[in-house]
Amino acid sequence: MKAITVNDQVLTWTDHPDLPEPGPDEVAIDVAWAGMNRADLMQSKGAYPPPPGASEILGLEVSGRVAAVGENVSHLEPGNEVCALLTGGGYATRVNVPSAQVLPLPPGLTLKQAAALPEVLATAWMNLYMVAGVKPGERVLVHAAASGLGTATIQLAVAMGNEIFATAGSDDKLAYCRELGASGTWNRHQGSFADAVKDWGGADMVLDPVGGDYIAENQKCLNMEGRIVLIGLMGGTDAKLNTGAMLMKRQRVIGSTLRAQPVSVKGEVMDALYEQVWPRLASGEIKPVIDRTWPIAEANDALAYLASNESTGKVLLEVSP
């Protein structure tokens, strides 16, 4: 097989030892497309090592065709077109993954489109509806809202009955967020978003991949019982927390990561996506948002583009036609 190796932050498409046959509860997938995520960027810099036992190869989501299944797997068979949530290993021609993390393609979607789904939708679903317990009618503030995760979160939340306030770094990105359903927006280059969010009605939950100074600003616009779910540290690791506001407004600040969750939790998330989101994808109510694609041999250029923050939606790597 072939896979991406990383040496001094340089990504190289090269020969790699073949994987073993899938375990009893695993599926082997011949990868067609791999989705790119900021976690890949962090890992390539040595800042986000994979969990113990996970593949060292980059890549947290793929689409492709089932090559083989373990003896305990009965709902999938070789030749099925699928997409999968991974703990690592996606930048390769083949990957083994627990069957609980594999779903058939939503009806009407292509392998290319499906590669843009697993990581962002699983992250959005788990953090909004499992970690934060967001209820219909509650208001959600989403930062970096034009990213792959952000564009998926806007659509998912609107479909589930939640209003969205989106922040991003350009007016064009914000216009697209409004097209997806955001009812409030703010350009981060205009300073603090807190007053604008309060004027909008305040946030019951914040999905925050930034951290740093954003934590204090998030607190200012949280409603009573508001929750901040921190999923990234683009703004740094140090934050100022107003413990008085936290106490009096019963606020919660929750750190959350998907990658290191056990298979049982990831399976629960994927089951929820299949039941609640796959029909909405099939109907077109929710759609994959893909910015650009690169051949996997040009993964360096693709990762540099992802790092530039110029993208709106997902960046994908084509592994096999």
Disulfide bonds with the S-S distance in Angstrom:
none
